[in-house]
């Protein structure tokens, strides 16, 4: 599953209500995140190459 940060457009590995592959906590600002089926485009460790 992937989660998108609405303000930056970055798509991370993970899901809303948890932590992304690279360590962002989606519970901190839940209105900034949405679950998506888009391709992951974050290039940080934990998200990239997934």
C-alpha positions in Angstrom: 0.0 0.0 0.0 1.1 3.6 -0.6 0.2 6.9 1.1 0.4 10.3 -0.5 1.4 13.5 1.1 -1.1 16.0 -0.3 1.0 19.1 0.1 4.2 17.8 -1.6 2.7 15.1 -3.9 5.2 12.6 -2.7 3.9 9.0 -2.5 5.5 6.9 0.3 5.4 3.2 1.2 3.0 2.7 4.1 -0.6 3.6 4.9 -2.6 6.4 6.6 -2.6 6.0 10.4 0.9 4.6 10.6 4.5 5.4 9.7 5.9 5.6 6.1 8.8 3.4 5.0 11.1 6.4 5.5 9.8 7.3 8.9 7.1 10.0 8.5 4.3 9.6 11.1 1.0 10.0 9.2 -0.9 10.4 12.5 0.9 13.8 13.2 -1.1 15.7 10.5 -3.7 13.2 9.2 -5.4 15.7 6.9 -2.1 15.9 4.9 -2.1 12.2 4.0 -4.3 10.0 1.9 -4.1 6.3 0.9 -3.4 5.8 -2.8 -2.7 3.2 -5.4 -0.2 5.5 -7.1 3.4 4.4 -7.7 5.8 5.3 -4.8 8.0 8.2 -5.8 9.8 8.9 -2.5 13.5 8.2 -3.0 14.4 8.1 0.7 15.6 4.8 2.3 12.7 2.6 3.3 10.5 3.9 0.5 12.6 3.7 -2.6 12.8 0.6 -4.8 9.5 -0.8 -3.5 
